[in-house]
Amino acid sequence: MAPPRPIDVSERIELLDILRGFALLGMLIVHLNNFVNRDHTIASNFTEFFLANKALSVFSMLFGMGFTVQMVRMQSTGRPFVRLYVRRMIVLFLIGAANWWLVLGTGDVLHTYAICGLTLLLFSRVSARTAVILAMLYLALGLLRDQDRFWQAPVNRAIDAAFHEDARRAAIVKRDGGVSVTEQLKQVTKTGTYREIVQLQARQLRNFGTDPAVWLRSVAVPAHYFPMFLLGFAAVKGGLVTAIRERRRFISRLMRSTLVLGIVSNPLPYLNLNLGLPRWITALSFLLSGPSLAVFYSCAIALLLENGSMKRLLRPLRWPGRMGLTNYIAHFTIVMTIYYGFGLGLMKRVNTFQAWGLAAMIFVLIWTWSYLWLSHFPYGPLEWLWRTLTYGKLRQGMTPVPAAEIAVS
């Protein structure tokens, strides 16, 4: 039996690459708008309404899809799967830790994706219907989590007491000169050097990484990302990714229902702001609108790809999508250079319209370099690194090889 190796480029599922490119564009727009002065309320609200938490939800769901395709293909061949899959998640976690240290700080999601990917392994035998039910339960727990009297506060208090977190935090702040690393980073990102930022993020990573309460809390208090992993798992298990034409009627109904749910739930934060509605209104909106519109966008793009002219229009998104891991980190690096003090220092000095213009220029740059790179190599540089470290074998020249695994990066 031949050992498992990465998939040939010709075997990729193009829909996932196109969706990933769409998600990267949406996240780029949102991240650029996180640092604007918000002079243009309408434009800011448009970004929040259609993209904030939605593009990231699509990105999260795609990781769940990719991991599940890998599971299904490996299981169908009868090859050993668990050990390779766990090693793949460990490598992803290390890449996320490096991204935390060198680029994004606590905003990194890759280390969380690795934990979600490992957790997904526990559900590898469940049906698509069961996965959807579990995703709904996780979302419900997320709503309770945001209400202090229900879930989060009692669990967090118990964890904090067990690990003496108050004393630990006080000792860390004292060691850091009386000011938390998070507060120091807020100032250093505006006026400090890249070296100073990296040093503080390394201390922050060490503080989090050596805190057992953080790891226990990540399991006891469910994250928002994991339900999207389960929905991606269900989409693959239910045949929605590879049999779009046969499941067109169901996908159309799903698209319409998630659009209605997303549009209805999305304005709730604004109602909460204007009418003083209970806090759970905002929590409910966050939990429903992001996943709902993420599913809507995914269904809409899947159906549009069945139309010849729309397929020609959307297919260019596959180039940045094929390098999703590389471009995820690359676009954050560019955003840092634009806004942070060691770069152009434009934080709070641009408005939403200008941020959208920056997003268009950066995405054109990312698309161009992705196209040029993939014209010579089958994988992006970080995708290649992920595979090399996973399989423990240097792939010189990054040449395509026959394989039994989907490219999920």
SEVOMAR-955089 format. One line per 5 residues: number of its first residue (from 1); their letters; for each residue x, y, z of C-alpha. Coordinates in Angstrom, 3 decimals. Example, Ala and Ser with C-alpha at 12.3 -4.5 7.8 and 13.67 -1.06 7.14 Angstrom:
BEGIN
1) AS) 12.300:-4.500:7.800 | 13.670:-1.060:7.140
//
This chain:
BEGIN
1) MAPPR) 0.000:0.000:0.000 | 1.467:3.337:-1.059 | 1.918:5.934:1.684 | -0.515:8.871:1.630 | 0.735:12.012:-0.101
6) PIDVS) -0.781:15.394:-1.068 | -3.306:15.529:-3.869 | -2.461:16.395:-7.429 | -3.547:19.905:-8.436 | -5.963:18.473:-11.027
11) ERIEL) -7.958:16.818:-8.231 | -8.721:20.012:-6.330 | -12.363:20.988:-5.823 | -12.538:24.320:-7.631 | -15.609:25.508:-5.714
16) LDILR) -13.621:25.496:-2.458 | -10.810:27.517:-4.027 | -13.240:30.117:-5.383 | -15.076:30.379:-2.057 | -11.743:30.740:-0.282
21) GFALL) -10.760:33.580:-2.613 | -14.097:35.284:-1.899 | -13.576:34.877:1.859 | -10.057:36.310:1.661 | -11.352:39.402:-0.149
26) GMLIV) -14.091:39.881:2.437 | -11.695:39.472:5.366 | -9.266:41.921:3.788 | -12.006:44.569:3.545 | -13.094:43.956:7.147
31) HLNNF) -9.557:44.030:8.559 | -8.732:47.259:6.749 | -11.929:48.784:8.129 | -11.016:47.822:11.703 | -8.540:50.724:11.808
36) VNRDH) -10.494:53.499:10.052 | -11.864:56.697:11.587 | -15.452:55.736:10.593 | -16.417:59.204:9.357 | -18.762:57.595:6.833
41) TIASN) -21.407:55.790:8.896 | -23.308:54.368:5.925 | -20.194:52.830:4.403 | -19.094:51.458:7.785 | -22.508:49.922:8.413
46) FTEFF) -22.487:48.407:4.918 | -19.192:46.685:5.724 | -20.478:45.471:9.077 | -23.794:44.306:7.633 | -22.516:42.289:4.683
51) LANKA) -18.973:41.220:5.604 | -18.065:41.498:9.287 | -18.132:38.007:10.814 | -19.536:36.665:7.529 | -16.331:36.397:5.491
56) LSVFS) -14.528:34.842:8.464 | -17.428:32.405:8.890 | -17.051:31.339:5.241 | -13.303:30.914:5.784 | -13.929:28.809:8.897
61) MLFGM) -16.528:26.661:7.155 | -14.087:26.049:4.299 | -11.478:24.698:6.681 | -14.132:22.324:8.017 | -14.968:21.286:4.454
66) GFTVQ) -11.344:20.747:3.525 | -10.568:18.702:6.605 | -13.669:16.579:5.981 | -12.781:15.946:2.333 | -9.416:14.766:3.584
71) MVRMQ) -11.095:12.467:6.121 | -13.524:10.989:3.595 | -10.908:10.344:0.925 | -8.468:8.736:3.334 | -11.198:6.569:4.881
76) STGRP) -12.385:5.440:1.441 | -8.899:4.207:0.531 | -8.517:2.260:3.764 | -5.191:3.929:4.519 | -4.150:4.933:8.063
81) FVRLY) -5.612:8.342:8.653 | -5.676:9.519:12.268 | -1.925:9.821:12.831 | -1.376:11.815:9.637 | -4.381:14.036:10.338
86) VRRMI) -3.233:14.791:13.898 | 0.254:15.629:12.650 | -1.293:17.969:10.084 | -3.222:19.788:12.817 | -0.120:20.078:14.997
91) VLFLI) 1.780:21.703:12.116 | -1.129:24.103:11.518 | -1.099:24.990:15.217 | 2.629:25.783:15.031 | 2.086:27.960:11.949
96) GAANW) -0.664:29.765:13.867 | 1.659:30.268:16.842 | 4.291:31.744:14.517 | 1.619:34.026:13.006 | 0.642:35.126:16.540
101) WLVLG) 4.266:35.875:17.392 | 5.434:37.542:14.175 | 2.297:39.073:12.637 | -1.163:39.095:14.136 | -0.964:38.569:17.879
106) TGDVL) -4.119:37.311:19.575 | -6.129:37.859:16.379 | -4.693:34.704:14.817 | -7.308:32.042:14.088 | -5.053:29.302:12.734
111) HTYAI) -4.147:27.879:16.146 | -7.869:27.822:16.973 | -8.602:26.125:13.638 | -6.071:23.436:14.536 | -7.863:22.795:17.841
116) CGLTL) -11.234:22.741:16.031 | -9.780:20.366:13.456 | -8.658:17.953:16.163 | -12.074:18.188:17.809 | -13.737:17.482:14.454
121) LLFSR) -11.929:14.158:14.402 | -14.174:13.002:17.275 | -17.222:13.460:15.017 | -15.786:11.818:11.896 | -18.403:9.020:11.912
126) VSART) -21.552:11.102:12.466 | -24.053:11.835:9.692 | -24.584:15.176:7.988 | -27.905:15.640:9.803 | -26.296:14.969:13.189
131) AVILA) -23.500:17.418:12.395 | -26.036:20.180:11.652 | -27.878:19.468:14.911 | -24.584:19.599:16.816 | -23.708:22.903:15.141
136) MLYLA) -27.044:24.349:16.255 | -26.423:23.136:19.806 | -22.991:24.744:19.821 | -24.505:28.017:18.623 | -27.097:27.798:21.397
141) LGLLR) -24.323:27.246:23.935 | -22.593:30.267:22.452 | -25.685:32.363:23.181 | -25.750:31.120:26.761 | -22.021:31.748:26.986
146) DQDRF) -22.602:35.453:26.334 | -25.072:35.696:29.191 | -23.250:35.948:32.515 | -26.048:34.350:34.497 | -26.066:31.210:32.342
151) WQAPV) -22.864:29.633:31.145 | -19.736:31.703:30.857 | -19.450:33.362:34.242 | -19.939:30.231:36.418 | -17.580:28.173:34.260
156) NRAID) -14.952:30.892:34.139 | -15.167:31.493:37.878 | -14.676:27.791:38.570 | -11.696:27.604:36.214 | -10.143:30.771:37.622
161) AAFHE) -10.493:29.464:41.179 | -8.994:26.080:40.304 | -5.877:27.624:38.766 | -5.623:30.732:41.004 | -5.958:32.942:37.942
166) DARRA) -6.330:36.239:39.817 | -2.982:35.760:41.549 | -1.386:34.564:38.322 | -2.595:37.568:36.323 | -1.444:39.965:39.039
171) AIVKR) 2.013:38.362:39.048 | 2.271:38.631:35.250 | 1.248:42.305:35.243 | 3.770:43.022:38.022 | 6.479:41.234:36.054
176) DGGVS) 5.556:43.290:32.968 | 6.103:46.556:34.827 | 2.611:47.134:36.149 | 0.963:47.397:32.700 | -0.485:44.380:30.894
181) VTEQL) 1.066:43.280:27.618 | -2.240:43.934:25.862 | -2.233:47.579:26.977 | 1.410:47.961:25.998 | 0.663:46.591:22.542
186) KQVTK) -2.090:49.157:21.987 | 0.484:51.907:22.302 | 3.400:50.178:20.607 | 1.387:49.389:17.464 | 0.878:53.138:16.997
191) TGTYR) 4.397:54.400:17.678 | 6.743:51.436:18.234 | 9.048:49.440:16.011 | 8.319:46.028:14.536 | 10.884:44.521:16.891
196) EIVQL) 9.065:45.946:19.915 | 5.747:44.566:18.657 | 7.221:41.100:18.093 | 8.812:41.084:21.555 | 5.498:41.965:23.213
201) QARQL) 3.570:39.416:21.146 | 6.120:36.764:22.122 | 5.502:37.560:25.802 | 1.760:37.497:25.195 | 2.030:34.121:23.461
206) RNFGT) 4.094:32.764:26.342 | 1.577:34.035:28.896 | -1.324:32.382:27.077 | 0.531:29.232:26.121 | 1.629:28.450:29.666
211) DPAVW) -1.762:29.141:31.234 | -3.692:25.855:31.762 | -6.889:27.827:32.422 | -6.798:29.202:28.872 | -6.650:25.710:27.389
216) LRSVA) -9.402:24.375:29.630 | -11.603:27.386:28.924 | -11.207:26.894:25.173 | -12.835:23.476:25.600 | -15.405:24.291:28.304
221) VPAHY) -16.619:27.506:26.636 | -17.314:26.642:22.959 | -15.807:28.889:20.312 | -17.748:30.470:17.461 | -15.570:28.744:14.857
226) FPMFL) -16.399:25.137:15.625 | -20.077:25.290:14.541 | -18.855:26.488:11.143 | -16.488:23.505:11.002 | -19.464:21.240:11.687
231) LGFAA) -21.525:22.922:8.953 | -18.634:22.464:6.520 | -18.405:18.824:7.617 | -22.153:18.390:6.994 | -21.916:19.987:3.531
236) VKGGL) -19.285:17.456:2.459 | -20.969:14.477:4.109 | -24.301:15.482:2.550 | -22.842:15.653:-0.956 | -23.461:19.380:-1.379
241) VTAIR) -19.866:20.104:-2.413 | -19.407:17.467:-5.120 | -22.987:16.984:-6.388 | -24.236:20.539:-6.813 | -26.251:19.865:-9.946
246) ERRRF) -28.042:16.883:-8.389 | -28.744:18.809:-5.154 | -29.581:22.100:-6.853 | -33.158:22.284:-5.549 | -32.094:21.732:-1.939
251) ISRLM) -29.220:24.220:-2.258 | -31.633:26.815:-3.674 | -34.013:26.378:-0.737 | -31.111:26.577:1.703 | -29.851:29.730:0.013
256) RSTLV) -33.214:31.475:0.278 | -33.847:30.486:3.901 | -30.386:31.517:5.114 | -30.693:34.831:3.271 | -33.959:35.582:5.082
261) LGIVS) -32.529:34.522:8.449 | -29.355:36.537:7.887 | -31.165:39.693:6.782 | -33.646:39.511:9.671 | -31.019:38.902:12.361
266) NPLPY) -28.324:41.215:10.999 | -29.851:44.592:12.045 | -30.324:43.507:15.669 | -27.157:45.221:16.965 | -28.417:48.532:15.560
271) LNLNL) -31.812:48.013:17.205 | -29.998:47.251:20.440 | -28.047:50.490:20.081 | -31.077:52.643:19.344 | -33.788:51.042:21.460
276) GLPRW) -31.884:49.688:24.435 | -32.991:46.080:23.922 | -31.508:43.319:26.130 | -27.917:42.204:25.660 | -28.966:38.810:24.328
281) ITALS) -30.313:40.541:21.212 | -26.785:41.471:20.146 | -25.480:38.018:21.035 | -28.268:36.365:19.021 | -27.518:38.551:16.021
286) FLLSG) -23.817:37.740:16.131 | -24.504:34.025:16.357 | -27.160:33.882:13.618 | -26.287:36.534:11.052 | -22.672:35.491:10.448
291) PSLAV) -23.269:31.755:9.879 | -26.544:32.380:8.004 | -25.074:34.788:5.481 | -21.921:32.666:5.218 | -24.063:29.706:4.143
296) FYSCA) -26.045:32.000:1.804 | -22.868:33.291:0.114 | -21.544:29.754:-0.274 | -24.803:28.441:-1.775 | -25.136:31.447:-4.084
301) IALLL) -21.602:31.086:-5.446 | -22.037:27.317:-5.876 | -25.187:27.878:-7.949 | -23.688:30.786:-9.924 | -20.827:28.512:-10.983
306) ENGSM) -23.401:26.408:-12.848 | -23.910:29.384:-15.180 | -21.232:29.672:-17.862 | -20.851:33.470:-17.890 | -20.904:33.739:-14.083
311) KRLLR) -18.366:30.934:-13.837 | -15.982:32.865:-16.083 | -16.473:35.911:-13.852 | -15.870:34.057:-10.563 | -13.138:31.610:-11.561
316) PLRWP) -10.277:34.134:-11.144 | -10.926:33.981:-7.390 | -9.462:30.481:-7.421 | -5.911:31.800:-7.727 | -5.717:33.544:-4.342
321) GRMGL) -7.983:30.808:-2.955 | -5.489:28.075:-3.819 | -2.987:29.904:-1.605 | -5.435:30.562:1.227 | -3.007:29.959:4.084
326) TNYIA) -0.215:32.030:2.527 | -2.537:34.869:1.552 | -4.270:34.888:4.937 | -0.963:35.730:6.618 | 0.279:37.899:3.715
331) HFTIV) -2.724:40.209:3.762 | -2.391:40.747:7.508 | 1.271:41.608:7.013 | 0.282:44.219:4.429 | -2.435:45.643:6.709
336) MTIYY) 0.099:45.947:9.551 | 2.535:47.767:7.266 | -0.145:50.240:6.232 | -1.563:51.028:9.671 | 1.138:50.387:12.292
341) GFGLG) 3.705:52.938:13.399 | 6.676:51.037:11.954 | 5.064:51.288:8.501 | 2.946:54.064:7.000 | 1.245:54.805:10.321
346) LMKRV) -2.208:55.386:8.804 | -4.189:54.002:11.758 | -7.373:56.097:12.219 | -6.220:58.381:9.407 | -8.261:56.832:6.587
351) NTFQA) -12.027:56.526:6.202 | -14.122:53.583:5.107 | -14.209:54.542:1.428 | -10.419:54.838:1.370 | -10.134:51.484:3.134
356) WGLAA) -12.248:49.882:0.409 | -9.924:51.417:-2.190 | -6.913:50.033:-0.347 | -8.607:46.628:-0.219 | -9.122:46.661:-4.002
361) MIFVL) -5.473:47.533:-4.662 | -4.139:44.965:-2.193 | -6.377:42.218:-3.554 | -5.208:42.935:-7.104 | -1.646:42.622:-5.807
366) IWTWS) -2.459:39.344:-4.023 | -4.267:37.996:-7.086 | -1.326:38.879:-9.359 | 1.318:37.295:-7.178 | -0.860:34.211:-6.605
371) YLWLS) -1.359:33.787:-10.351 | 2.343:34.212:-11.087 | 3.404:31.874:-8.276 | 0.939:29.145:-9.212 | 2.026:29.402:-12.836
376) HFPYG) 5.321:27.887:-11.679 | 4.451:25.893:-8.547 | 1.428:23.783:-7.583 | 1.239:25.116:-4.009 | 1.773:28.379:-2.202
381) PLEWL) 4.932:28.660:-0.052 | 3.170:28.118:3.276 | 0.998:25.382:1.808 | 4.182:23.648:0.689 | 5.707:24.108:4.147
386) WRTLT) 2.567:22.666:5.752 | 2.767:19.566:3.580 | 6.510:19.147:3.990 | 6.327:19.273:7.787 | 3.245:17.037:7.825
391) YGKLR) 4.746:14.255:5.719 | 8.273:14.665:7.079 | 9.788:14.709:3.614 | 11.244:17.662:1.748 | 9.509:18.132:-1.595
396) QGMTP) 12.167:19.762:-3.715 | 10.910:22.198:-6.305 | 7.365:21.778:-4.972 | 6.505:19.551:-7.918 | 3.053:17.912:-8.061
401) VPAAE) 2.848:14.349:-6.815 | 0.107:11.698:-6.951 | -1.830:11.569:-3.718 | -4.701:10.443:-1.547 | -5.484:13.686:0.171
406) IAVS) -7.291:16.888:-0.748 | -5.435:20.159:-0.538 | -7.208:21.960:2.283 | -5.017:24.990:2.620
//
